[in-house]
Amino acid sequence: MPEKTAALTRSYASHYADVHLLLRQGDEILMSRRRQQQVFPGMWQIPAGLMEQHEPARAAAAREFTEETGASVDPGHLRFVHLMHHVSTGSGSRRIAFFFESDRWHGSIGNPEPDKCEGWQWHKTTSLPQPLPPYLAVALQHIADGTRYSEYAWPDTAAPGPAVHPASRAQAAHGLSPLE
């Protein structure tokens, strides 16, 4: 994304804005394994994608969910649970990731994008499939902990304060899953 310039001494960074939806059914969330794509091939993901120009975040999350599953959600029923400011370890792009959750949807969940994913499955939050994109593993842990904001994978000089690094590794060493 290009940088925006203001005045003579300042530049404002542009970021990709992506949206993620944790669709819950009891103690399970909906996930799919990515096919062999450029970013995070073979990894498990929740419904997610980029926001479009002039699109509010909840509307974008609902649109992405419909595009990826064929089912629909009402944007008004999506609950904001986390915001992550991160650098993608897959592409290197700067991103602002909105995370929403819901336990309500309409229609049957299918796989209208079989070239992008292997199909959608429900997974217990206590035993999520592996591997996950690193940022997602961290975000899911923050969501489980009730943390509303995090930063991830920023070089030490790029963002003030410490970057948030994967807590899931330490938890895995203690036999805990990312959402416990």
C-alpha positions in Angstrom: 0.0 0.0 0.0 1.3 3.5 -0.8 2.3 5.9 2.0 0.2 9.1 2.2 2.2 12.3 2.6 1.2 15.4 4.5 3.1 18.6 4.9 6.8 18.4 4.2 8.0 16.4 7.2 5.4 13.7 7.8 4.2 10.6 6.0 1.2 8.5 7.0 1.3 4.8 6.5 -1.5 3.0 4.7 -2.4 -0.5 5.9 -4.4 -3.3 4.6 -7.5 -3.8 6.7 -8.7 -7.4 7.1 -11.7 -8.9 8.9 -12.0 -12.3 10.6 -15.1 -14.0 11.9 -15.1 -16.6 14.6 -18.4 -18.4 14.0 -19.2 -20.4 17.2 -21.3 -23.4 17.7 -21.2 -24.3 21.4 -17.5 -25.0 22.2 -16.5 -25.2 18.5 -15.4 -22.7 15.9 -15.6 -22.9 12.1 -12.3 -23.4 10.3 -10.9 -24.5 6.9 -7.6 -25.6 5.7 -6.1 -23.3 3.0 -5.2 -24.9 -0.3 -1.8 -24.2 -1.8 -1.9 -20.5 -2.0 0.8 -17.8 -1.9 0.2 -16.9 1.8 -0.1 -19.5 4.5 -0.6 -22.6 2.3 -2.0 -25.7 4.1 -2.7 -23.7 7.3 -6.1 -23.6 9.1 -8.0 -20.4 9.0 -11.3 -18.9 10.1 -13.5 -17.0 7.5 -11.5 -13.8 6.7 -10.5 -11.4 4.0 -9.8 -7.8 3.0 -12.1 -4.9 3.5 -13.2 -3.2 0.3 -13.1 0.6 -0.3 -15.8 2.5 1.7 -16.9 -0.7 3.5 -17.5 -0.8 7.3 -15.7 -3.6 9.1 -18.7 -5.6 10.3 -20.2 -5.4 6.8 -16.9 -6.7 5.3 -16.8 -9.6 7.8 -20.4 -10.6 6.8 -19.6 -10.3 3.1 -16.4 -12.4 3.4 -18.2 -15.0 5.4 -20.9 -15.3 2.7 -18.3 -15.4 -0.1 -16.3 -18.1 1.6 -19.1 -20.3 3.0 -22.3 -19.6 1.0 -24.2 -18.9 4.3 -24.9 -15.5 5.7 -24.7 -13.5 8.9 -26.3 -10.3 9.9 -23.6 -7.6 10.4 -25.6 -6.3 13.4 -25.2 -9.7 15.2 -21.4 -9.6 14.9 -19.6 -8.8 18.2 -16.2 -7.1 18.1 -13.7 -9.2 20.1 -10.2 -8.1 19.1 -8.1 -5.7 17.0 -4.5 -6.7 16.0 -2.0 -4.3 14.4 0.5 -6.5 12.8 3.0 -7.2 10.0 2.1 -10.3 8.0 4.7 -13.0 8.4 3.4 -14.4 5.1 3.6 -11.3 2.9 5.4 -8.6 5.0 2.5 -6.2 4.6 1.3 -4.0 7.4 -2.2 -4.8 8.5 -5.0 -3.9 10.9 -7.1 -7.0 11.6 -10.6 -6.8 13.0 -11.9 -9.9 14.7 -15.6 -10.5 15.3 -17.6 -13.4 16.6 -21.1 -14.7 16.3 -23.1 -17.8 17.0 -25.9 -17.0 14.5 -26.0 -17.5 10.8 -28.5 -18.3 8.0 -28.3 -21.0 5.4 -26.1 -24.0 4.9 -22.3 -23.7 5.2 -20.8 -24.9 2.0 -17.5 -24.4 0.1 -18.2 -22.0 -2.8 -14.4 -21.3 -3.2 -13.0 -24.9 -3.5 -9.9 -23.5 -5.2 -9.0 -21.6 -2.0 -10.0 -24.0 0.8 -10.7 -27.6 1.4 -14.1 -27.1 3.0 -15.3 -25.9 6.4 -15.3 -28.0 9.6 -16.1 -27.4 13.2 -13.3 -27.7 15.7 -13.3 -27.7 19.5 -11.6 -24.6 20.9 -9.7 -26.9 23.2 -8.1 -28.8 20.4 -7.7 -26.6 17.3 -6.1 -28.1 14.2 -2.5 -27.2 13.4 -0.8 -25.4 11.8 -2.4 -22.0 12.1 -1.0 -18.8 10.7 1.2 -17.3 13.5 -0.8 -14.1 13.8 -4.1 -16.1 14.1 -2.7 -18.3 16.9 -1.8 -15.2 18.8 -5.1 -13.4 18.1 -7.1 -16.5 19.2 -5.2 -16.6 22.5 -5.8 -12.9 23.1 -9.5 -13.4 22.4 -9.7 -16.3 24.8 -7.9 -14.0 27.4 -10.3 -11.1 26.8 -7.6 -8.9 25.4 -9.1 -6.4 23.0 -5.9 -5.0 21.3 -2.5 -6.5 20.3 0.5 -5.9 18.2 2.3 -8.7 16.4 5.5 -9.2 14.4 6.6 -5.5 14.3 10.4 -5.0 14.0 11.6 -3.4 17.3 11.9 0.0 15.7 8.6 0.1 13.8 6.1 0.4 16.6 6.3 1.8 20.1 6.3 -0.7 22.9 7.0 -4.4 22.7 5.5 -6.5 20.0 3.3 -9.3 21.2 4.8 -12.7 20.4 3.1 -16.1 20.2 2.0 -17.1 23.7 0.6 -20.3 22.3 4.1 -21.9 22.2 4.5 -21.5 26.0 1.0 -22.7 26.5 1.5 -25.7 24.3 4.5 -26.6 26.4 2.1 -26.7 29.4 -0.5 -28.8 27.6 -2.9 -25.9 27.0 -4.7 -25.2 23.8 -4.8 -21.7 22.2 -8.4 -21.0 23.4 -8.2 -22.3 27.0 
